[in-house]
Amino acid sequence: MRLKTFLFLLLTGLTIALTACLKKQTASPIPEIAFKDFQANKDTANLYLNFIDGDGDIGLTQNDTVAPNNYNCFISYIEKQKGVWVKRVLPFEFNYRIPIINTSSKKKTIQGEIKIAIKPFYYDPFSKYDTIKYEIYIVDKALNKSNVISTPEIITP
C-alpha cells in the first residue's frame, strides 16, 4: 500500500512539474523579424527572415489589394557612400506580398521562416560605391509594424 501511495505521489508531482515547464508560448501581437540569410546570384537574391507573431495575422489574401493592405513587406536599398549609409530612391520599389501563413480562424502565436525572392537583385552598375545593404520590415493585417532589420554588408560585383 505504501508503494502505491508513493508511486501516486511521485507521478502526481512529476505531472505538476512537467506541466509547469510547458507554459503556453506567448508573444507580442506586433510581429518581430530577424535576419537569417541572404543569397545572391546574377539577377535574383533570396532573403530569409525568421519571424514570430503573437496573434498570427501575418499575410495577405488575394483580395487584399487596397492600400494600406496591398503590400506587407517593405525593403529599402541602402548604399555605403564614403563610410556613411545612404538610403537610395530607386525607379522601382521593393515591396512584396507575404501570403497568409495562419490559415486557422484562431488567433495563435506563429513563428517560422519567410523566403523573399528579390527580383531583380539590384545594384547600381553606374554607382562608384560597391557596398550595399537592404533594410526590411513587415506589417501584419492589423497594421502593426515589425522591427526594422538589415542585411549584412553586400559587396556588389
C-alpha positions in Angstrom: 0.0 0.0 0.0 2.8 2.4 0.8 4.4 1.7 -2.5 1.2 2.6 -4.4 0.8 5.8 -2.4 4.5 6.7 -3.0 4.1 6.0 -6.8 0.9 8.0 -7.0 2.5 11.0 -5.2 5.6 10.7 -7.4 3.6 10.6 -10.6 1.4 13.5 -9.4 4.5 15.6 -8.6 6.2 14.8 -11.9 3.0 15.7 -13.8 2.7 19.1 -12.0 6.4 19.8 -12.5 6.2 19.0 -16.2 3.0 20.9 -16.7 4.6 24.0 -15.1 7.6 23.7 -17.5 5.3 23.5 -20.6 3.9 27.0 -20.3 2.0 28.2 -23.3 4.1 30.3 -25.6 3.0 33.9 -25.8 4.4 36.6 -28.0 3.5 40.2 -28.8 0.8 40.8 -31.5 3.4 43.1 -33.1 5.5 40.9 -35.4 9.2 40.5 -34.8 11.6 39.6 -37.6 15.3 38.6 -37.6 17.7 38.2 -40.4 18.6 34.7 -41.3 20.4 34.6 -44.6 20.9 36.4 -47.9 22.0 34.6 -51.1 22.5 36.4 -54.4 23.3 35.4 -57.9 23.4 37.5 -61.1 19.8 38.6 -61.2 18.0 37.2 -58.2 18.6 37.3 -54.5 16.9 35.2 -51.8 16.3 36.9 -48.5 15.5 34.6 -45.5 13.8 36.0 -42.4 12.8 34.4 -39.1 9.5 35.8 -37.7 7.2 35.4 -34.7 3.8 37.0 -34.3 1.6 36.6 -31.2 -1.8 36.8 -32.9 -0.8 35.0 -36.2 -2.2 37.7 -38.6 0.8 37.9 -40.9 -0.1 37.6 -44.6 -2.4 38.9 -47.3 -5.1 37.2 -49.3 -5.7 37.7 -53.0 -8.5 40.1 -52.1 -6.2 42.4 -50.0 -5.4 44.9 -52.8 -6.4 48.3 -51.4 -3.8 50.4 -49.5 -2.6 50.1 -46.9 -3.1 46.3 -47.3 -1.7 45.9 -50.8 1.9 45.1 -49.6 3.2 43.8 -46.3 6.9 43.5 -46.7 9.0 46.6 -47.4 12.6 46.7 -48.4 14.8 49.7 -48.7 18.1 49.9 -50.7 20.9 51.4 -48.7 24.3 52.3 -50.2 27.5 53.0 -48.3 28.9 56.2 -49.6 32.2 57.4 -48.1 31.6 55.4 -44.9 28.0 56.6 -44.4 24.9 54.6 -45.2 22.5 56.5 -47.6 19.0 55.3 -48.5 18.7 55.4 -52.3 15.5 56.2 -54.0 15.1 53.8 -57.0 12.9 54.0 -60.0 11.0 51.0 -58.6 10.1 49.7 -55.1 11.0 46.5 -53.3 7.5 45.9 -51.8 6.3 42.4 -51.5 3.2 40.4 -50.5 3.6 37.7 -47.9 0.7 35.3 -48.3 -1.5 34.2 -45.4 0.5 32.0 -43.0 -2.1 31.1 -40.3 -5.0 29.6 -42.2 -6.9 28.9 -39.0 -9.5 31.3 -37.8 -8.0 31.2 -34.3 -5.5 33.9 -33.2 -2.4 32.0 -32.2 1.3 32.6 -32.0 3.0 31.6 -35.2 6.7 31.6 -36.0 8.8 30.4 -38.8 10.9 31.4 -41.8 9.9 33.7 -44.7 11.8 33.5 -48.0 11.6 36.5 -50.3 13.0 36.4 -53.8 14.3 39.9 -54.7 13.9 40.2 -58.4 15.8 41.9 -59.9 18.7 41.7 -57.5 19.5 45.3 -57.8 22.8 47.1 -57.5 23.6 50.3 -59.4 26.2 49.3 -62.0 26.9 53.0 -62.6 27.5 53.8 -58.9 31.0 54.5 -57.8 30.1 52.7 -54.5 30.3 48.9 -54.2 28.8 48.2 -50.7 25.0 48.0 -50.2 22.6 46.5 -47.7 18.8 46.2 -47.5 16.6 47.3 -44.6 13.4 45.3 -44.1 10.2 45.4 -42.1 6.9 43.7 -42.3 3.3 44.8 -41.4 0.6 42.4 -40.2 -3.2 42.6 -41.0 -3.8 44.8 -38.0 -1.1 47.2 -39.5 1.3 46.5 -36.7 4.8 47.3 -38.0 7.6 44.9 -37.1 11.1 45.9 -36.0 13.4 47.1 -38.8 16.3 44.8 -39.6 19.1 44.9 -42.2 21.2 42.5 -44.1 24.9 42.4 -43.6 27.0 44.5 -46.0 26.9 43.2 -49.5 29.8 43.8 -51.9 28.4 44.3 -55.4 30.2 42.9 -58.5 
